């Protein structure tokens, strides 16, 4: 599973977003629930289809969980960007000092964790990692196509 490289590390794609929503959270396990709830609420406000909301909530849950467990940082910055090209971009930035990108380790059949990026790969139309220009740590992003 190889992530795509972001054309602009930690930044939005070249298209200008029509709508953006950013929120900052402490890098704690309890923050993953807050991230899910915040994304769900914002996407309902934007009146996005239910399947997009469901996928986006799962994606932010996986990305935020990875930031909490693997970044060794204190904070994470989560962002949603809705572009005119009918795409939703989800970003999670950490302020940790670990390298950007997955380790490549695979989970065994008895492992209880370690499948988050596989879920991201299956749900997202594209995804990737880069150094974050916003936090100095890493960013992991995922894009969902919105079919209206």
N, C-alpha and C positions, 0 to 999 in steps of 0.2 A: 504494500500500500504506500504509494508515493504521493505526497501532497503536491499541489501546484504551487509555483512560486508567484508571489504577488508582484504585479508590475510596479507598484509603488509601495514599498514595505510599510505596513501598518497604516496605510492611507486608503481612502476610498478609490474605487475605479475611476477612470478619467471622466465619466459622466457625472454631472452635478446631481446630487440627491434632491428629490422633490421634498422629502421629509426626513428628518433625523431625530433620534432620541438617544441621549447618552446618560449613563448613570454610573456612579462610583460606589464600590462596596469594599468592605474589609475582606481580606483573603481568609475567610473562615468557612467551614462547612455549612453553617446556617445561612450564609449568603447565597448559596446555590438556590435555595428555595426562594429567596427574595428576588434573585435574577429571573427565575421562571415566572413568578407572579408579576413582576414588572413588565416583562416581555408580553405575557398574555394580555395584560391590561392595555398596553400601548397598541398592540396589533388589533385588538377589538376597537379601540378608539379610531384607528385608521380603517376599520371595517374590512379587514382582509378575510379571505375565505377561511373556514374552519380548518381545512386540511393544512393550509399554510401555517396557521397559528399553532396547530398541534406539532408539526414538524419543527417549527422555529423554537418552540418551548423545549422540545427534546434536544435540539442542537445547542441552545444556550446552556442547558443543564450539563451536557457533556463537556462543552468547552470551559464553562466555569469550574466544574469539578476538576478538570485537568489543571487549571490555573491554581486552584487551591492546593491540590495535592503535590504538584510538581514544580511550582515556581519558586518556592522559598521566599516569596515577596509578602508585603504587608497589605497591598491593595490590588484591586482589579477594576478596570474600566470596561464597561460593556456598552456597545453601540449597535443601534439599528439604523439602517439607511434604506429608504425606499426610493428607487430610481425611476425615471420616466420610461426606462426600458422594461418595466414590469419585473423588477428583480428586488428581492430583499437581501441585504447584506447584513450578516451578524458578525460582530467582532468582539473578541474578549482580549484585552490587553492586561498583562501583569507587569509588576515592577521588579520582578526577580532577576537574578543574574545567570540563570541557567540558559543553555543554548536553545535557540529556536528550532523546533522540529521534533518529531517523534523519535524515540529511541530505536524503533524497529523490533522491539521485543514482542513476541507473540504469546498470547495467553493459552494455557493448556486447558483441556476439557474440564478439569476440576477447579480451575481458578475462578474466584468470585468476582474479579475485576479485570480490567485491562482490555476491554473491548470498545471503549468510548470512541476512539478514532475510526474504528471499523463502522460504527453506527453513523458517524459524521460522513464518512465516505459513501455510505449507502443512501443517505437522505439528501445530501447536498448535491446541487448541480455542479458546483466546483467548491474547492476549499484549499487552504494553504496556511503556511506559517511564515513569519518574517520577524525581524527586529522591529520593535514599536518606536515610531517617532513621537508618540504621545506620552509614553511612560518610561522609556529607556529600557524596558524589559522586552518581552515578546508579545506578539499578537498571533492569534489563530482566528481565521475568518472562514465563513461559509456563506455561500450564495444559494438562495432558493428562487426558482422561477415562479412567478405568480401568473396563473392562468385564470383570467376573469371570465 
